Amino acid sequence: MKNLLVITITDDNWSKHLFENISKELFDLYLTADGKYLEGDNDDEACNKLNLELENAIEITDPTDDRLKNLDGIITIGIIV
């Protein structure tokens, strides 16, 4: 099981979302989504799963949150609105 922090950045906002205890398979899929669009006509499995699960991830608002100490990876997503 892996812990992944996803930082989303839009034109006027940014947020941090924590995926706790995801499988190594999903962790690897998320890391392969680099540079790809998450919405629209997309055949990429990682992008589609990440787009769906991002809504259910834990939003981190405190930079000293203890859950951030045990991260296995961090990815950043730019969202164009």
Summary of the structure (lengths in Angstrom):
residues: 81
radius of gyration: 12.3
end to end distance: 32.6
largest distance: 37.8
contacts: 201
relative contact order: 0.33
helix: 31%
strand: 32%
